[in-house]
Amino acid sequence: MVSGCGASSPARHSGTTPRNSATSHVFTIPAKLPPREKPAVAHHNADTAPAAPRSGGAPSDAEIQRELAQALGLKGGADVTDQAGLTQAGYATVPPSAPAKVAAIIDGANQVARAPYLYGGGHGGINAEGHWVDSAYDCSGSVSFALAAAGLLKNPLDSTSFMAWGRPGPGKWVTIFANHVHAFMVVAGLRFDTIERARTGTRWGAPYTAVHGFTVRHPPGL
């Protein structure tokens, strides 16, 4: 039997939060999501003199880095080039410095980010191209799909299996949290979690400020 996403039995769900998630003692959900990506709109009037340049000429890389970090709400001098963005539609953007496998994980996760939730979803058979595709995904099924997009899995894993997969501890780019009933991951500073989809319509969201009762793993090298 496939381990599910906070369900104690293989009951079918249609995009709803598992009943016990609202009172979960293992998550602390932040008050707000990170700012969603908003396209910048430049307004130029040929009859108006251009704004005065910064003193000292063009801004330095450090100045740009600080301004971007402030705009994204990053603290502690976090490197903005390592931080995935979040579009208005609820999809993650690939950070400029992300390695190819991380980019592939994000691209794969985006394919199922807004897909419906279904207990056991994403644990079906593999097609002729060597991929498994489903119409709905549970917690471990969606995480498996994203990791497989980077060639890190050949078959979907349930949440219990993720407790022993990869290497122990958090990764630089990807950290997987798993126990016997739920699995989710943080990729380039964004959480990919079925529970988030029930709240906002997408599996991408801000990382929890505290997580308890999960085994922490990461893909080798990431």
Buried (B, 14 or more C-beta within 10 A) or exposed (E): EBBBBBBEEEEEBEBEBBEEBEEBEBBEBEEEBBEEBEEEEEEEEEEEEEEEEEEEEEEEEEEEBBEBBEEBEBEEEBBBEBBBBBBEEBBBBBBEEBBEBBBBBBBBBBBBBBBBBBBBBBBEEEEEEEEBBBEBBBBBBBBBBBBBBBEBBEEBBBBBBBBEBBEEEBBEBBBBBBBEBBBBBBBBBBBBBBBBBBEEEBBBBBBBEEBEEBBBBBBEEB
